[in-house]
């Protein structure tokens, strides 16, 4: 296959914006399936996990392959819930382009903003679909304005909706200047038809077309010069300019539709082919060589063993070949190569550059590891998982389940890098940490359904941190003499607070050889080891600058160990002198509620130590934006449903750490 005819794309959005419905319609329109599944009926192709079907949300990213206009499209449908954002993160790391789906009523929602920033971070070109335009309160122009205001994007309007809300019947294509409609054919299925633009819409369509042309031609100097000379821009030239601007991320083409009503899917697929990049458009700098190189971006386990998802960046690998895991230094055999269609597999003889495939047989390869030709080793940029903010003690209900409990938890943590396992040093309890209550709840349900283990759980605990509030200096001497060679190290440290989110930084200002250079890293190691458990309650210390100012050494008795111990003790002493405080995670919360319940919702948030930042009205609903300590959000969904007769919903995501009240710090 001509590699120019390959697209690797993801569908990303806030929860309930209609991502999975868009994916199902794409499968149907391309002929991959012959009957569309519905999220509310629990029979979708892409949400195949029993928990996904039961809960009506996407939990795992699912990959499939379709063909449109002679182009192979590798498609990944990602979750919209913040608790499963690692799936979006690792998908965007390996994709070339993305379709961002917006709810035509709600517009830009919190998780959309998070996903947008991730796409910015990985430099992924995007097109946008404003979905659900058939719903009451849908407003295409308002969502376009929100994209510019909240995302800092430059929307390029490609279509105008024909009709509003229940009267939505199709779109006006501003490139071809045609009206696209989807009346039902003789079999009751929608069928795309093209025709003239209705007279009442002609002026608005022409103005929007001119604005589209004005923005697009700026991407090609030759076309721009001809346009300024009064020459017409052909449709082919316009599409080429739009493609250039999309790849450079100068703008984001915006489309309209209602996936549930099968309206807008075909032009969206045309746009994927016309405007989103082929793999070589975003080729990574991999150095010299043409040998195989791929990134493992996901690992799943089933009754047949581990299945590792790969994005191939260079060369090709045959089924049965040996490759090097350059992240670990060990060799692995690719026993089988398969193309995934949700949970179905299609055997392949080999994987080529640009492919997204799954391989069986890898033993020690984890998410973020690089596989490559043993003769041409290289390491690709890893995938970084978010830090957990919530911890729960877990233990099996019966001792007989201990082995399955341990195996199951390690398997699930292997699959989801945003989960962490640890042990409480005092109680010996197993601690499971993650980014949200729902994620932990889903993980324990997987433990029960897949491994047959039911667990006892402790009360969830938030992941607190410690920091300092003022500068402090300390000079510490580590000295030990016991018959043989002694230990000696003297260090002078200064610590001072840093802005929130800056972590722990170490700086060396020693002059004149007061401490030999080979001992400086040991001091830093000691500092970082001590910072893993602060002096207040044993939580990690963050947002602190540690400066090594001075010290001394002994020719015979100084060693790396002595300076590491000195650095550790000096930091602990300095932290006590610098008025340490506890920090707690604060979440950005968005509550959507009928107007009748706004007062009750705000009152409840205030009782949870919330800072209400903003209140908007969208249609007949209110949207409340607030900052709320995670400690006060446990069980919030039940309380919110009770307050609003089940009519309100909320979403939240980690925003920042803030100083905790003294009572919380004292209880920690």
C-alpha positions as CSV (number, residue, x, y, z in Angstrom):
1,X,0.0,0.0,0.0
2,X,1.2,3.5,-0.8
3,X,2.0,4.8,2.7
4,X,0.4,8.2,1.7
5,X,-2.9,6.3,1.9
6,X,-2.6,5.6,5.6
7,X,-4.1,7.7,8.4
8,X,-3.6,7.0,12.1
9,X,-6.2,9.0,14.0
10,X,-7.9,9.1,17.4
11,X,-11.4,10.3,18.4
12,X,-11.2,12.4,21.6
13,X,-13.7,14.3,23.6
14,X,-15.3,15.0,27.0
15,X,-17.5,12.2,28.3
16,X,-20.9,12.0,26.7
17,X,-20.0,14.2,23.7
18,X,-20.7,11.3,21.4
19,X,-17.3,9.9,20.6
20,X,-18.2,6.2,20.6
21,X,-21.4,6.9,18.5
22,X,-19.2,8.7,16.0
23,X,-16.9,5.7,15.9
24,X,-19.8,3.3,15.4
25,X,-21.1,5.4,12.5
26,X,-17.7,5.5,10.9
27,X,-17.6,1.7,11.1
28,X,-21.0,1.5,9.5
29,X,-20.4,4.0,6.7
30,X,-17.2,2.3,5.7
31,X,-18.8,-1.1,5.7
32,X,-16.8,-2.5,8.6
33,X,-20.1,-3.4,10.3
34,X,-23.5,-3.9,8.9
35,X,-25.6,-2.7,11.9
36,X,-24.8,0.2,14.2
37,X,-24.5,-0.3,17.9
38,X,-25.9,2.1,20.4
39,X,-24.2,3.2,23.6
40,X,-27.6,3.3,25.5
41,X,-28.3,-0.2,24.4
42,X,-24.9,-1.6,25.4
43,X,-24.2,-3.2,22.0
44,X,-21.5,-1.0,20.5
45,X,-18.5,-2.5,18.7
46,X,-15.8,-0.3,20.2
47,X,-17.1,-0.4,23.8
48,X,-16.9,-4.2,24.1
49,X,-15.8,-4.5,27.7
50,X,-18.7,-5.6,29.9
51,X,-18.1,-2.7,32.3
52,X,-18.2,-0.2,29.4
53,X,-21.5,-1.6,28.2
54,X,-23.0,-1.6,31.7
55,X,-21.8,1.9,32.6
56,X,-22.4,3.4,29.1
57,X,-18.9,5.0,29.1
58,X,-15.6,4.2,27.4
59,X,-13.0,2.9,29.8
60,X,-10.4,1.4,27.4
61,X,-9.1,2.9,24.2
62,X,-10.1,0.5,21.3
63,X,-8.4,0.3,18.0
64,X,-9.8,-0.7,14.7
65,X,-9.1,-0.3,10.9
66,X,-11.4,0.9,8.2
67,X,-11.0,1.9,4.5
68,X,-12.4,5.1,3.0
69,X,-11.6,6.4,-0.5
70,X,-8.8,3.8,-0.9
71,X,-7.2,5.0,2.3
72,X,-6.6,2.8,5.3
73,X,-7.6,4.5,8.5
74,X,-6.4,3.2,11.8
75,X,-8.8,4.5,14.3
76,X,-8.6,4.7,18.1
77,X,-11.7,5.5,20.2
78,X,-10.5,6.9,23.5
79,X,-12.3,7.4,26.9
80,X,-13.8,10.8,27.8
81,X,-13.7,10.4,31.6
82,X,-10.8,12.1,33.4
83,X,-10.1,8.9,35.5
84,X,-9.1,7.1,32.3
85,X,-7.1,10.0,30.7
86,X,-3.9,7.8,30.5
87,X,-5.7,6.1,27.6
88,X,-5.9,9.4,25.8
89,X,-2.4,10.3,26.7
90,X,-0.8,7.2,25.3
91,X,-3.0,7.2,22.2
92,X,-2.1,10.8,21.3
93,X,1.6,9.9,21.8
94,X,1.4,7.5,18.8
95,X,-1.2,9.0,16.6
96,X,-0.7,11.3,13.7
97,X,-4.0,13.2,13.8
98,X,-7.2,13.5,15.9
99,X,-10.9,14.2,15.5
100,X,-12.1,16.2,18.5
101,X,-15.8,15.8,19.1
102,X,-17.8,18.6,20.8
103,X,-21.3,18.5,22.3
104,X,-23.3,21.0,20.3
105,X,-25.1,22.1,23.5
106,X,-22.3,21.9,26.2
107,X,-19.5,23.1,23.9
108,X,-16.0,23.1,25.3
109,X,-16.0,21.0,28.5
110,X,-13.2,20.4,31.0
111,X,-12.0,17.1,29.7
112,X,-12.0,18.6,26.2
113,X,-9.5,21.2,27.4
114,X,-7.3,18.6,29.0
115,X,-7.3,16.5,25.9
116,X,-6.6,19.6,23.7
117,X,-3.6,20.5,25.8
118,X,-2.3,16.9,25.5
119,X,-2.7,17.1,21.7
120,X,-0.8,20.4,21.8
121,X,1.9,18.8,23.9
122,X,2.4,16.0,21.3
123,X,1.9,18.4,18.3
124,X,-1.0,16.4,16.9
125,X,-3.0,18.2,14.1
126,X,-6.8,18.1,14.7
127,X,-10.1,18.6,13.0
128,X,-13.3,19.2,15.0
129,X,-16.8,17.9,14.8
130,X,-19.5,19.8,16.6
131,X,-21.9,16.9,17.3
132,X,-25.5,16.6,18.6
133,X,-26.8,19.6,16.6
134,X,-30.2,18.0,16.6
135,X,-30.6,18.5,20.4
136,X,-32.5,21.3,22.1
137,X,-30.1,24.1,22.9
138,X,-27.5,23.2,20.3
139,X,-25.7,26.2,18.9
140,X,-23.0,25.7,16.3
141,X,-21.7,29.4,16.3
142,X,-21.5,29.5,20.1
143,X,-19.3,26.3,20.2
144,X,-17.0,27.7,17.5
145,X,-16.6,30.9,19.6
146,X,-15.9,28.8,22.7
147,X,-13.1,26.9,20.9
148,X,-11.4,30.2,20.2
149,X,-11.9,31.6,23.7
150,X,-11.2,28.5,25.9
151,X,-8.8,26.6,23.8
152,X,-6.9,29.4,22.1
153,X,-7.6,27.6,18.8
154,X,-8.2,29.2,15.4
155,X,-11.4,27.5,14.2
156,X,-11.8,27.3,10.4
157,X,-15.5,26.8,9.7
158,X,-15.9,24.3,7.0
159,X,-19.6,23.8,7.1
160,X,-22.8,25.6,8.2
161,X,-25.7,23.6,9.8
162,X,-28.9,23.4,7.7
163,X,-31.6,23.9,10.3
164,X,-31.4,24.0,14.1
165,X,-32.2,21.6,16.9
166,X,-35.0,19.3,15.9
167,X,-35.1,20.9,12.4
168,X,-31.4,20.0,11.8
169,X,-31.3,18.2,8.4
170,X,-27.8,18.5,7.1
171,X,-24.9,20.9,6.3
172,X,-23.7,23.4,3.8
173,X,-20.2,22.4,2.6
174,X,-18.3,25.7,2.2
175,X,-15.6,24.2,0.0
176,X,-17.9,22.7,-2.7
177,X,-20.7,25.2,-1.9
178,X,-23.3,22.4,-1.8
179,X,-26.0,21.4,0.6
180,X,-25.6,17.9,2.0
181,X,-28.7,16.1,3.4
182,X,-29.3,12.6,4.7
183,X,-32.9,11.6,3.8
184,X,-33.8,8.0,4.5
185,X,-33.7,5.6,1.5
186,X,-36.2,2.8,0.7
187,X,-34.6,0.6,3.4
188,X,-35.0,3.2,6.1
189,X,-31.3,4.1,6.1
190,X,-30.0,7.7,5.8
191,X,-28.3,8.3,2.4
192,X,-26.2,11.3,1.6
193,X,-27.5,13.6,-1.2
194,X,-26.0,16.7,-2.6
195,X,-27.8,19.7,-4.0
196,X,-28.0,23.5,-4.2
197,X,-27.9,25.8,-1.2
198,X,-31.3,27.0,-0.1
199,X,-32.0,30.6,-1.2
200,X,-32.3,32.0,2.4
201,X,-28.9,30.6,3.2
202,X,-27.0,31.8,0.2
203,X,-25.7,35.1,1.6
204,X,-24.5,33.6,4.9
205,X,-22.9,30.7,3.0
206,X,-21.1,33.0,0.6
207,X,-19.8,35.1,3.4
208,X,-18.6,32.0,5.3
209,X,-17.0,30.7,2.1
210,X,-15.1,34.0,1.6
211,X,-13.8,33.9,5.2
212,X,-12.7,30.3,4.7
213,X,-10.8,31.2,1.5
214,X,-9.2,34.3,3.1
215,X,-7.7,32.1,5.9
216,X,-6.8,29.1,3.8
217,X,-4.9,30.9,1.0
218,X,-2.4,32.4,3.5
219,X,-0.8,28.9,3.7
220,X,0.5,29.0,0.1
221,X,2.3,32.1,-1.2
222,X,1.7,31.2,-4.8
223,X,-2.1,30.7,-4.3
224,X,-2.2,33.8,-2.1
225,X,-0.5,36.0,-4.8
226,X,-3.0,34.8,-7.5
227,X,-5.9,35.3,-5.2
228,X,-4.8,38.9,-4.4
229,X,-4.5,39.5,-8.2
230,X,-8.2,38.6,-8.5
231,X,-7.9,35.1,-9.7
232,X,-10.4,32.4,-8.5
233,X,-9.2,29.7,-6.2
234,X,-10.1,26.3,-7.5
235,X,-11.6,23.7,-5.2
236,X,-8.4,21.6,-5.4
237,X,-6.2,24.5,-4.5
238,X,-8.5,25.4,-1.6
239,X,-8.3,21.8,-0.2
240,X,-4.5,21.8,-0.6
241,X,-4.2,25.1,1.4
242,X,-6.5,23.7,4.1
243,X,-4.4,20.6,4.4
244,X,-1.2,22.7,4.7
245,X,-2.7,24.8,7.5
246,X,-4.1,21.8,9.3
247,X,-0.7,20.1,9.3
248,X,1.0,23.3,10.5
249,X,-1.7,23.6,13.1
250,X,-2.4,27.2,11.9
251,X,-6.1,26.4,12.3
252,X,-8.5,23.7,13.1
253,X,-11.2,22.8,10.4
254,X,-14.6,22.6,12.1
255,X,-17.4,20.3,10.8
256,X,-21.1,19.9,11.9
257,X,-23.3,16.9,12.4
258,X,-25.4,14.5,14.5
259,X,-23.8,11.1,14.6
260,X,-26.8,9.6,16.3
261,X,-28.9,10.6,13.4
262,X,-26.2,9.5,10.9
263,X,-25.7,13.1,9.6
264,X,-22.2,14.4,8.8
265,X,-20.1,11.2,9.0
266,X,-19.2,10.9,5.3
267,X,-17.8,14.5,5.0
268,X,-15.9,13.9,8.3
269,X,-14.2,10.8,6.8
270,X,-13.4,12.8,3.6
271,X,-11.8,15.4,5.9
272,X,-9.7,12.8,7.6
273,X,-8.3,11.7,4.3
274,X,-8.0,15.2,2.8
275,X,-6.6,17.2,5.8
276,X,-5.1,15.0,8.5
277,X,-1.5,13.8,8.2
278,X,-0.1,10.6,6.7
279,X,2.7,9.0,8.9
280,X,5.5,10.5,6.9
281,X,4.0,14.0,7.3
282,X,4.9,13.7,11.0
283,X,8.0,11.6,10.7
284,X,10.1,11.7,13.9
285,X,13.8,12.3,14.0
286,X,15.1,8.8,14.6
287,X,18.7,9.3,13.6
288,X,20.6,7.2,11.0
289,X,19.5,3.8,10.0
290,X,16.5,2.0,8.5
291,X,16.1,-0.7,11.0
292,X,12.9,-1.5,12.9
293,X,11.8,0.9,15.6
294,X,8.5,0.9,17.5
295,X,6.9,2.2,20.7
296,X,4.8,0.0,23.0
297,X,1.9,2.2,24.0
298,X,-0.4,-0.2,25.6
299,X,-0.4,-3.7,27.2
300,X,-3.5,-5.9,27.8
301,X,-3.8,-9.4,29.2
302,X,-6.3,-12.1,28.4
303,X,-6.4,-15.9,28.6
304,X,-3.8,-16.2,25.9
305,X,-1.3,-14.0,27.6
306,X,0.0,-10.4,27.1
307,X,-0.9,-8.5,24.0
308,X,1.3,-5.4,23.4
309,X,0.1,-2.5,21.1
310,X,2.8,-0.9,19.0
311,X,3.2,2.1,16.8
312,X,5.9,1.3,14.2
313,X,8.0,4.4,13.3
314,X,10.7,2.8,11.1
315,X,11.5,-0.3,9.2
316,X,9.4,-3.5,9.5
317,X,9.3,-6.6,11.7
318,X,8.2,-10.1,10.7
319,X,6.1,-12.3,12.9
320,X,8.6,-14.6,14.8
321,X,11.5,-12.1,14.6
322,X,13.8,-11.1,17.5
323,X,13.9,-7.4,18.5
324,X,15.7,-5.4,21.2
325,X,13.8,-3.7,24.0
326,X,16.2,-0.8,24.3
327,X,14.5,0.4,27.5
328,X,15.5,-2.7,29.4
329,X,18.4,-4.0,27.2
330,X,16.7,-7.4,26.8
331,X,15.7,-9.1,23.5
332,X,12.1,-10.2,22.8
333,X,10.5,-12.3,20.2
334,X,7.4,-11.1,18.2
335,X,5.6,-14.4,18.1
336,X,2.5,-13.0,16.3
337,X,1.6,-9.7,14.7
338,X,-2.1,-8.8,14.6
339,X,-4.4,-6.0,13.4
340,X,-7.0,-5.2,16.0
341,X,-10.7,-4.6,15.2
342,X,-11.9,-3.7,18.7
343,X,-11.5,-7.1,20.4
344,X,-11.2,-9.1,17.2
345,X,-7.8,-10.0,15.7
346,X,-6.6,-10.3,12.2
347,X,-3.2,-12.1,11.7
348,X,-0.5,-10.2,9.8
349,X,2.8,-11.4,8.4
350,X,4.7,-8.3,9.3
351,X,4.4,-4.7,10.7
352,X,5.6,-1.8,8.6
353,X,6.5,1.9,9.3
354,X,3.3,3.8,10.1
355,X,1.4,0.7,11.3
356,X,-0.4,0.5,14.6
357,X,-0.6,-3.2,15.4
358,X,-0.6,-5.6,18.4
359,X,2.0,-8.3,19.0
360,X,2.0,-11.4,21.2
361,X,4.9,-13.0,22.9
362,X,6.6,-10.0,24.7
363,X,7.6,-10.9,28.2
364,X,9.2,-7.8,29.8
365,X,8.0,-4.9,27.6
366,X,5.8,-2.3,29.3
367,X,4.0,0.8,28.2
368,X,6.5,3.4,27.0
369,X,9.3,0.9,26.1
370,X,11.1,1.0,22.8
371,X,11.5,-2.0,20.5
372,X,14.1,-1.8,17.8
373,X,16.5,-3.6,15.5
374,X,19.3,-5.1,17.8
375,X,21.9,-3.8,15.3
376,X,20.5,-0.2,15.4
377,X,19.5,0.6,19.0
378,X,17.6,3.8,19.9
379,X,15.2,4.9,22.6
380,X,12.0,6.8,21.8
381,X,10.4,9.4,24.1
382,X,8.5,7.6,26.8
383,X,4.8,8.0,27.9
384,X,4.5,9.7,31.2
385,X,1.5,8.7,33.4
386,X,-0.2,11.2,35.8
387,X,0.6,11.1,39.5
388,X,-2.1,9.4,41.6
389,X,-4.1,11.6,43.9
390,X,-6.2,9.0,45.7
391,X,-5.2,5.8,47.7
392,X,-7.3,2.9,49.0
393,X,-6.2,0.0,51.2
394,X,-7.3,-3.4,49.6
395,X,-7.1,-7.0,50.8
396,X,-8.7,-10.2,49.6
397,X,-11.7,-11.5,51.5
398,X,-10.2,-14.9,51.9
399,X,-6.6,-16.0,52.4
400,X,-7.0,-18.6,49.6
401,X,-7.4,-15.7,47.2
402,X,-4.0,-14.1,48.1
403,X,-2.1,-15.5,45.1
404,X,-4.8,-14.5,42.6
405,X,-5.2,-11.1,44.4
406,X,-1.5,-10.4,44.0
407,X,-1.3,-11.6,40.4
408,X,-4.5,-9.8,39.4
409,X,-3.4,-6.5,40.9
410,X,0.0,-6.6,39.2
411,X,-1.6,-7.4,35.9
412,X,-4.0,-4.5,36.1
413,X,-1.3,-2.1,37.1
414,X,0.8,-3.4,34.2
415,X,-2.1,-2.5,31.9
416,X,-2.8,0.9,33.4
417,X,0.4,2.9,34.2
418,X,-1.6,5.6,36.1
419,X,-2.3,3.0,38.8
420,X,0.3,2.4,41.6
421,X,0.7,-0.4,44.1
422,X,2.5,0.0,47.4
423,X,2.5,-1.3,51.0
424,X,1.9,0.5,54.2
425,X,5.0,0.2,56.3
426,X,3.2,0.1,59.6
427,X,0.1,-2.1,58.8
428,X,1.5,-4.1,55.9
429,X,-1.7,-3.4,54.0
430,X,-1.6,-3.3,50.2
431,X,-2.3,0.2,48.9
432,X,-3.9,0.9,45.5
433,X,-3.5,4.4,44.2
434,X,-5.0,6.1,41.2
435,X,-6.4,9.4,39.7
436,X,-10.0,9.0,40.8
437,X,-12.7,7.0,42.6
438,X,-14.2,5.7,39.4
439,X,-10.9,4.3,38.2
440,X,-10.3,2.5,41.5
441,X,-13.9,1.2,41.4
442,X,-13.5,-0.1,37.9
443,X,-10.1,-1.7,38.8
444,X,-11.6,-3.6,41.7
445,X,-14.5,-4.8,39.5
446,X,-12.0,-6.1,36.9
447,X,-10.2,-7.9,39.8
448,X,-13.5,-9.6,40.6
449,X,-14.7,-10.4,37.1
450,X,-11.3,-11.4,35.5
451,X,-9.5,-13.0,38.5
452,X,-12.4,-14.1,40.7
453,X,-11.1,-12.1,43.7
454,X,-13.5,-10.0,45.9
455,X,-11.7,-7.5,48.2
456,X,-12.2,-5.6,51.4
457,X,-11.4,-1.9,50.9
458,X,-10.4,0.8,53.3
459,X,-11.7,4.4,53.2
460,X,-10.1,6.2,50.3
461,X,-7.3,8.6,51.3
462,X,-6.0,11.6,49.3
463,X,-2.4,11.8,48.3
464,X,-1.1,14.6,50.5
465,X,2.2,16.4,50.0
466,X,4.5,18.5,52.3
467,X,6.3,21.7,51.5
468,X,8.0,24.6,53.3
469,X,6.8,28.2,53.8
470,X,10.1,30.1,54.4
471,X,13.8,29.9,53.8
472,X,16.1,28.0,56.2
473,X,19.8,27.2,56.3
474,X,21.5,24.3,58.1
475,X,25.1,23.1,58.5
476,X,25.3,19.4,59.3
477,X,28.3,17.2,60.0
478,X,28.1,13.4,59.6
479,X,30.9,11.8,61.6
480,X,31.4,8.2,62.6
481,X,34.4,6.5,64.0
482,X,34.4,2.8,65.0
483,X,37.9,1.2,64.9
484,X,38.4,0.9,61.2
485,X,37.9,3.5,58.4
486,X,35.6,6.3,59.6
487,X,32.9,8.3,57.9
488,X,33.0,12.1,57.5
489,X,31.0,14.6,55.5
490,X,30.0,18.2,56.2
491,X,27.3,20.0,54.1
492,X,25.7,23.4,54.3
493,X,22.2,23.5,52.7
494,X,19.7,26.3,52.1
495,X,16.1,25.5,51.3
496,X,13.4,27.8,50.2
497,X,9.9,27.5,48.8
498,X,9.1,27.3,45.1
499,X,5.8,28.1,43.2
500,X,3.2,25.3,43.3
501,X,3.9,22.6,40.7
502,X,7.7,23.2,40.5
503,X,8.6,20.0,42.3
504,X,11.9,19.5,44.1
505,X,15.0,21.2,42.6
506,X,18.6,20.9,43.6
507,X,21.3,23.4,42.9
508,X,25.1,23.3,43.6
509,X,26.8,26.5,44.6
510,X,29.9,25.0,46.2
511,X,33.1,26.9,45.2
512,X,36.8,26.4,45.8
513,X,36.6,22.6,46.0
514,X,35.1,22.6,49.5
515,X,33.4,19.4,48.5
516,X,35.0,17.3,45.7
517,X,32.8,17.2,42.5
518,X,32.4,13.4,42.7
519,X,30.5,13.7,46.0
520,X,27.9,16.3,44.9
521,X,25.6,13.8,43.2
522,X,25.6,11.8,46.5
523,X,24.4,14.8,48.4
524,X,21.6,15.3,45.9
525,X,20.7,11.6,46.2
526,X,20.5,11.9,50.0
527,X,18.3,15.0,49.7
528,X,15.9,13.3,47.3
529,X,15.7,10.2,49.4
530,X,14.8,12.3,52.5
531,X,12.2,14.2,50.4
532,X,10.3,11.1,49.7
533,X,9.0,11.1,53.3
534,X,8.7,14.6,54.9
535,X,9.1,15.4,58.6
536,X,5.4,16.2,59.2
537,X,3.6,13.0,58.3
538,X,5.9,11.1,55.9
539,X,4.4,12.5,52.7
540,X,6.6,13.5,49.7
541,X,8.1,17.0,49.9
542,X,7.5,19.2,46.8
543,X,8.0,22.7,45.6
544,X,11.3,23.3,47.4
545,X,14.6,24.6,46.1
546,X,17.6,22.9,47.8
547,X,20.9,24.7,47.4
548,X,24.2,23.1,48.5
549,X,26.3,26.1,49.5
550,X,29.4,24.8,51.3
551,X,30.9,21.8,53.2
552,X,34.1,20.0,53.9
553,X,35.6,16.6,53.5
554,X,38.3,14.3,54.8
555,X,40.9,12.8,52.6
556,X,40.5,9.3,54.0
557,X,37.2,9.1,55.8
558,X,34.9,10.8,53.2
559,X,32.9,8.7,50.8
560,X,29.8,8.8,48.6
561,X,27.8,7.0,51.4
562,X,28.9,9.6,54.0
563,X,27.8,12.5,51.8
564,X,24.5,10.9,50.9
565,X,23.7,10.4,54.7
566,X,24.8,14.0,55.4
567,X,22.6,15.3,52.6
568,X,19.6,13.3,53.9
569,X,19.9,14.4,57.5
570,X,20.6,18.0,56.6
571,X,17.5,18.3,54.5
572,X,15.3,16.8,57.2
573,X,16.7,19.3,59.7
574,X,16.3,22.2,57.3
575,X,12.7,21.2,56.6
576,X,11.9,21.3,60.4
577,X,13.4,24.8,60.5
578,X,11.5,26.1,57.4
579,X,7.9,25.8,58.9
580,X,6.7,22.8,56.9
581,X,3.0,22.6,55.9
582,X,0.7,20.0,54.4
583,X,-0.6,20.3,50.8
584,X,-3.8,18.7,49.6
585,X,-5.0,18.1,45.9
586,X,-7.6,20.5,44.7
587,X,-9.9,19.5,41.8
588,X,-11.5,21.7,39.1
589,X,-15.2,20.7,39.3
590,X,-17.9,21.4,36.7
591,X,-21.5,20.8,37.8
592,X,-24.3,20.9,35.2
593,X,-27.7,21.2,36.8
594,X,-31.3,22.3,36.0
595,X,-31.8,26.0,37.0
596,X,-34.2,25.0,39.8
597,X,-31.3,23.3,41.8
598,X,-28.6,25.9,41.4
599,X,-28.9,27.3,44.9
600,X,-28.8,23.8,46.5
601,X,-25.8,22.8,44.4
602,X,-23.8,25.9,45.3
603,X,-24.7,25.5,49.0
604,X,-23.5,21.9,49.0
605,X,-20.3,22.9,47.3
606,X,-19.7,25.6,49.9
607,X,-20.0,23.0,52.6
608,X,-17.3,21.1,50.9
609,X,-14.9,24.0,51.1
610,X,-15.4,24.9,47.5
611,X,-14.4,28.1,45.8
612,X,-17.1,28.8,43.2
613,X,-15.4,30.6,40.3
614,X,-18.0,31.0,37.7
615,X,-21.6,30.2,36.7
616,X,-22.9,30.0,33.2
617,X,-26.3,29.3,31.6
618,X,-26.4,26.8,28.7
619,X,-29.9,26.3,27.4
620,X,-32.2,25.5,30.4
621,X,-29.3,24.3,32.5
622,X,-26.7,26.0,34.7
623,X,-23.0,25.2,34.7
624,X,-21.1,25.8,37.9
625,X,-17.3,26.0,37.9
626,X,-15.6,25.5,41.2
627,X,-12.3,24.5,42.9
628,X,-12.9,21.8,45.5
629,X,-10.5,19.9,47.8
630,X,-10.5,16.2,46.8
631,X,-10.8,15.3,50.4
632,X,-14.4,16.7,50.4
633,X,-15.5,15.0,47.1
634,X,-15.8,11.4,48.2
635,X,-19.3,10.2,47.6
636,X,-20.2,13.5,45.9
637,X,-22.1,11.9,43.0
638,X,-24.6,10.3,45.4
639,X,-25.2,13.6,47.2
640,X,-25.6,15.5,43.9
641,X,-28.2,13.1,42.6
642,X,-30.1,13.3,45.9
643,X,-30.1,17.1,45.8
644,X,-31.3,17.3,42.2
645,X,-33.6,14.2,41.8
646,X,-30.9,12.6,39.7
647,X,-31.0,15.4,37.1
648,X,-27.5,16.9,37.6
649,X,-24.1,15.6,36.6
650,X,-20.5,16.7,37.3
651,X,-17.0,16.1,36.1
652,X,-13.7,16.9,37.8
653,X,-10.0,16.8,37.2
654,X,-6.9,17.5,39.2
655,X,-5.9,21.2,39.1
656,X,-3.3,22.0,41.8
657,X,-2.0,21.4,45.3
658,X,-3.0,24.0,48.0
659,X,-2.2,24.4,51.7
660,X,-4.4,22.1,53.8
661,X,-6.3,23.3,56.9
662,X,-4.4,22.7,60.1
663,X,-7.1,20.2,61.3
664,X,-6.5,18.0,58.2
665,X,-2.7,18.2,58.6
666,X,-3.0,17.3,62.3
667,X,-5.1,14.2,61.4
668,X,-2.8,13.0,58.7
